[in-house]
Amino acid sequence: MEYIAVLAPSVVVGLIFWFAMKSIFNADKSERQAEARAQAEADSRNSKMAGGDTPAK
């Protein structure tokens, strides 16, 4: 029983660390997806304003 008392704090800290890292990575993933959507919208708007085609050289 003393093994559980010795290992429990490390397990709890490990779980807290895991949840914190998981939430950080999920937030980063969501931010990158939102940035990609915003960039795609901006590119779409810019191509419509420019006539849709790039000028030939």
N, CA, C and O atoms as CSV, one atom per row, in Angstrom:
chain,resi,resn,atom,element,x,y,z
A,1,MET,N,N,0.819,-1.200,0.000
A,1,MET,CA,C,0.000,0.000,0.000
A,1,MET,C,C,0.861,1.260,0.000
A,1,MET,O,O,0.455,2.299,-0.522
A,2,GLU,N,N,2.039,1.161,0.584
A,2,GLU,CA,C,2.898,2.352,0.615
A,2,GLU,C,C,3.422,2.709,-0.779
A,2,GLU,O,O,3.785,3.858,-1.030
A,3,TYR,N,N,3.461,1.717,-1.694
A,3,TYR,CA,C,3.892,2.011,-3.063
A,3,TYR,C,C,2.925,2.974,-3.747
A,3,TYR,O,O,3.338,3.858,-4.498
A,4,ILE,N,N,1.641,2.790,-3.479
A,4,ILE,CA,C,0.640,3.684,-4.065
A,4,ILE,C,C,0.818,5.094,-3.521
A,4,ILE,O,O,0.724,6.064,-4.273
A,5,ALA,N,N,1.073,5.216,-2.238
A,5,ALA,CA,C,1.267,6.534,-1.631
A,5,ALA,C,C,2.518,7.212,-2.182
A,5,ALA,O,O,2.571,8.438,-2.285
A,6,VAL,N,N,3.508,6.426,-2.531
A,6,VAL,CA,C,4.744,6.986,-3.069
A,6,VAL,C,C,4.574,7.378,-4.540
A,6,VAL,O,O,5.083,8.415,-4.965
A,7,LEU,N,N,3.873,6.567,-5.309
A,7,LEU,CA,C,3.738,6.806,-6.742
A,7,LEU,C,C,2.591,7.747,-7.108
A,7,LEU,O,O,2.620,8.351,-8.180
A,8,ALA,N,N,1.595,7.884,-6.257
A,8,ALA,CA,C,0.415,8.696,-6.575
A,8,ALA,C,C,0.751,10.146,-6.927
A,8,ALA,O,O,0.220,10.650,-7.917
A,9,PRO,N,N,1.603,10.845,-6.172
A,9,PRO,CA,C,1.899,12.234,-6.544
A,9,PRO,C,C,2.523,12.362,-7.939
A,9,PRO,O,O,2.192,13.280,-8.688
A,10,SER,N,N,3.412,11.453,-8.276
A,10,SER,CA,C,4.031,11.498,-9.604
A,10,SER,C,C,3.010,11.227,-10.701
A,10,SER,O,O,3.044,11.867,-11.752
A,11,VAL,N,N,2.119,10.299,-10.468
A,11,VAL,CA,C,1.086,9.984,-11.451
A,11,VAL,C,C,0.153,11.174,-11.625
A,11,VAL,O,O,-0.209,11.517,-12.751
A,12,VAL,N,N,-0.239,11.803,-10.530
A,12,VAL,CA,C,-1.138,12.959,-10.605
A,12,VAL,C,C,-0.467,14.112,-11.343
A,12,VAL,O,O,-1.092,14.743,-12.196
A,13,VAL,N,N,0.780,14.394,-11.032
A,13,VAL,CA,C,1.500,15.467,-11.722
A,13,VAL,C,C,1.655,15.126,-13.202
A,13,VAL,O,O,1.524,16.003,-14.056
A,14,GLY,N,N,1.929,13.878,-13.506
A,14,GLY,CA,C,2.032,13.454,-14.901
A,14,GLY,C,C,0.724,13.639,-15.649
A,14,GLY,O,O,0.730,14.082,-16.797
A,15,LEU,N,N,-0.393,13.308,-15.022
A,15,LEU,CA,C,-1.697,13.498,-15.658
A,15,LEU,C,C,-2.012,14.975,-15.865
A,15,LEU,O,O,-2.542,15.354,-16.910
A,16,ILE,N,N,-1.696,15.799,-14.893
A,16,ILE,CA,C,-1.917,17.243,-15.040
A,16,ILE,C,C,-1.081,17.778,-16.200
A,16,ILE,O,O,-1.573,18.565,-17.009
A,17,PHE,N,N,0.170,17.357,-16.284
A,17,PHE,CA,C,1.046,17.775,-17.380
A,17,PHE,C,C,0.480,17.319,-18.720
A,17,PHE,O,O,0.474,18.082,-19.687
A,18,TRP,N,N,0.002,16.067,-18.779
A,18,TRP,CA,C,-0.555,15.529,-20.021
A,18,TRP,C,C,-1.775,16.327,-20.468
A,18,TRP,O,O,-1.895,16.667,-21.645
A,19,PHE,N,N,-2.691,16.633,-19.526
A,19,PHE,CA,C,-3.874,17.420,-19.884
A,19,PHE,C,C,-3.491,18.827,-20.329
A,19,PHE,O,O,-4.083,19.364,-21.266
A,20,ALA,N,N,-2.511,19.424,-19.667
A,20,ALA,CA,C,-2.076,20.770,-20.051
A,20,ALA,C,C,-1.477,20.762,-21.453
A,20,ALA,O,O,-1.807,21.622,-22.270
A,21,MET,N,N,-0.610,19.809,-21.740
A,21,MET,CA,C,0.004,19.737,-23.064
A,21,MET,C,C,-1.037,19.433,-24.139
A,21,MET,O,O,-0.968,19.975,-25.242
A,22,LYS,N,N,-1.992,18.576,-23.826
A,22,LYS,CA,C,-3.051,18.253,-24.785
A,22,LYS,C,C,-3.859,19.498,-25.120
A,22,LYS,O,O,-4.173,19.739,-26.286
A,23,SER,N,N,-4.198,20.292,-24.106
A,23,SER,CA,C,-4.985,21.501,-24.379
A,23,SER,C,C,-4.165,22.531,-25.155
A,23,SER,O,O,-4.710,23.234,-26.006
A,24,ILE,N,N,-2.879,22.630,-24.877
A,24,ILE,CA,C,-2.019,23.555,-25.620
A,24,ILE,C,C,-1.940,23.141,-27.089
A,24,ILE,O,O,-2.070,23.980,-27.979
A,25,PHE,N,N,-1.726,21.852,-27.342
A,25,PHE,CA,C,-1.634,21.382,-28.727
A,25,PHE,C,C,-2.961,21.528,-29.462
A,25,PHE,O,O,-2.976,21.864,-30.646
A,26,ASN,N,N,-4.078,21.278,-28.772
A,26,ASN,CA,C,-5.385,21.461,-29.412
A,26,ASN,C,C,-5.636,22.928,-29.732
A,26,ASN,O,O,-6.178,23.242,-30.792
A,27,ALA,N,N,-5.253,23.827,-28.837
A,27,ALA,CA,C,-5.423,25.256,-29.096
A,27,ALA,C,C,-4.555,25.686,-30.274
A,27,ALA,O,O,-4.990,26.478,-31.109
A,28,ASP,N,N,-3.336,25.171,-30.344
A,28,ASP,CA,C,-2.443,25.504,-31.456
A,28,ASP,C,C,-3.011,24.996,-32.777
A,28,ASP,O,O,-2.969,25.693,-33.791
A,29,LYS,N,N,-3.537,23.788,-32.756
A,29,LYS,CA,C,-4.132,23.211,-33.967
A,29,LYS,C,C,-5.325,24.042,-34.431
A,29,LYS,O,O,-5.469,24.317,-35.622
A,30,SER,N,N,-6.171,24.438,-33.498
A,30,SER,CA,C,-7.340,25.260,-33.845
A,30,SER,C,C,-6.911,26.612,-34.386
A,30,SER,O,O,-7.507,27.127,-35.332
A,31,GLU,N,N,-5.879,27.187,-33.786
A,31,GLU,CA,C,-5.386,28.486,-34.245
A,31,GLU,C,C,-4.820,28.386,-35.658
A,31,GLU,O,O,-5.061,29.264,-36.485
A,32,ARG,N,N,-4.070,27.324,-35.938
A,32,ARG,CA,C,-3.521,27.149,-37.286
A,32,ARG,C,C,-4.625,26.933,-38.314
A,32,ARG,O,O,-4.526,27.428,-39.436
A,33,GLN,N,N,-5.675,26.202,-37.949
A,33,GLN,CA,C,-6.799,26.003,-38.866
A,33,GLN,C,C,-7.520,27.319,-39.134
A,33,GLN,O,O,-7.883,27.604,-40.275
A,34,ALA,N,N,-7.729,28.121,-38.097
A,34,ALA,CA,C,-8.392,29.414,-38.277
A,34,ALA,C,C,-7.536,30.339,-39.132
A,34,ALA,O,O,-8.060,31.065,-39.976
A,35,GLU,N,N,-6.237,30.319,-38.923
A,35,GLU,CA,C,-5.324,31.142,-39.723
A,35,GLU,C,C,-5.358,30.711,-41.188
A,35,GLU,O,O,-5.349,31.555,-42.084
A,36,ALA,N,N,-5.398,29.411,-41.433
A,36,ALA,CA,C,-5.460,28.911,-42.811
A,36,ALA,C,C,-6.770,29.326,-43.478
A,36,ALA,O,O,-6.775,29.702,-44.650
A,37,ARG,N,N,-7.884,29.260,-42.737
A,37,ARG,CA,C,-9.168,29.702,-43.299
A,37,ARG,C,C,-9.137,31.184,-43.620
A,37,ARG,O,O,-9.598,31.600,-44.683
A,38,ALA,N,N,-8.595,31.989,-42.707
A,38,ALA,CA,C,-8.519,33.432,-42.934
A,38,ALA,C,C,-7.627,33.739,-44.132
A,38,ALA,O,O,-7.944,34.620,-44.932
A,39,GLN,N,N,-6.522,33.026,-44.259
A,39,GLN,CA,C,-5.615,33.237,-45.388
A,39,GLN,C,C,-6.284,32.842,-46.699
A,39,GLN,O,O,-6.127,33.529,-47.708
A,40,ALA,N,N,-7.028,31.741,-46.690
A,40,ALA,CA,C,-7.730,31.310,-47.905
A,40,ALA,C,C,-8.796,32.330,-48.307
A,40,ALA,O,O,-8.970,32.614,-49.493
A,41,GLU,N,N,-9.507,32.880,-47.321
A,41,GLU,CA,C,-10.505,33.908,-47.628
A,41,GLU,C,C,-9.845,35.156,-48.203
A,41,GLU,O,O,-10.349,35.749,-49.156
A,42,ALA,N,N,-8.723,35.548,-47.624
A,42,ALA,CA,C,-8.009,36.729,-48.115
A,42,ALA,C,C,-7.490,36.488,-49.532
A,42,ALA,O,O,-7.576,37.376,-50.381
A,43,ASP,N,N,-6.959,35.314,-49.790
A,43,ASP,CA,C,-6.478,34.990,-51.139
A,43,ASP,C,C,-7.630,34.993,-52.139
A,43,ASP,O,O,-7.484,35.464,-53.267
A,44,SER,N,N,-8.770,34.465,-51.717
A,44,SER,CA,C,-9.939,34.440,-52.592
A,44,SER,C,C,-10.403,35.854,-52.915
A,44,SER,O,O,-10.709,36.166,-54.065
A,45,ARG,N,N,-10.453,36.707,-51.896
A,45,ARG,CA,C,-10.854,38.096,-52.115
A,45,ARG,C,C,-9.875,38.818,-53.025
A,45,ARG,O,O,-10.288,39.570,-53.908
A,46,ASN,N,N,-8.586,38.597,-52.819
A,46,ASN,CA,C,-7.567,39.259,-53.635
A,46,ASN,C,C,-7.621,38.797,-55.086
A,46,ASN,O,O,-7.430,39.599,-56.000
A,47,SER,N,N,-7.879,37.513,-55.302
A,47,SER,CA,C,-7.940,37.033,-56.685
A,47,SER,C,C,-9.187,37.562,-57.385
A,47,SER,O,O,-9.148,37.811,-58.590
A,48,LYS,N,N,-10.291,37.741,-56.664
A,48,LYS,CA,C,-11.499,38.309,-57.269
A,48,LYS,C,C,-11.279,39.775,-57.632
A,48,LYS,O,O,-11.740,40.240,-58.674
A,49,MET,N,N,-10.571,40.501,-56.765
A,49,MET,CA,C,-10.313,41.917,-57.022
A,49,MET,C,C,-9.341,42.092,-58.184
A,49,MET,O,O,-9.416,43.083,-58.910
A,50,ALA,N,N,-8.436,41.144,-58.363
A,50,ALA,CA,C,-7.431,41.251,-59.420
A,50,ALA,C,C,-7.947,40.717,-60.752
A,50,ALA,O,O,-7.208,40.716,-61.737
A,51,GLY,N,N,-9.161,40.277,-60.803
A,51,GLY,CA,C,-9.709,39.778,-62.056
A,51,GLY,C,C,-9.639,38.275,-62.184
A,51,GLY,O,O,-10.052,37.724,-63.204
A,52,GLY,N,N,-9.135,37.609,-61.190
A,52,GLY,CA,C,-9.109,36.159,-61.203
A,52,GLY,C,C,-7.898,35.547,-61.864
A,52,GLY,O,O,-7.568,34.398,-61.572
A,53,ASP,N,N,-7.229,36.254,-62.730
A,53,ASP,CA,C,-6.069,35.706,-63.432
A,53,ASP,C,C,-4.851,36.557,-63.125
A,53,ASP,O,O,-4.950,37.744,-62.814
A,54,THR,N,N,-3.722,35.923,-63.222
A,54,THR,CA,C,-2.486,36.684,-63.136
A,54,THR,C,C,-2.107,37.086,-64.547
A,54,THR,O,O,-2.307,36.300,-65.474
A,55,PRO,N,N,-1.576,38.261,-64.744
A,55,PRO,CA,C,-1.242,38.703,-66.102
A,55,PRO,C,C,-0.135,37.848,-66.704
A,55,PRO,O,O,0.800,37.448,-66.011
A,56,ALA,N,N,-0.250,37.574,-67.993
A,56,ALA,CA,C,0.767,36.792,-68.700
A,56,ALA,C,C,1.968,37.681,-68.980
A,56,ALA,O,O,1.834,38.885,-69.195
A,57,LYS,N,N,3.136,37.067,-68.972
A,57,LYS,CA,C,4.367,37.830,-69.211
A,57,LYS,C,C,4.771,37.741,-70.651
A,57,LYS,O,O,5.784,38.320,-71.044
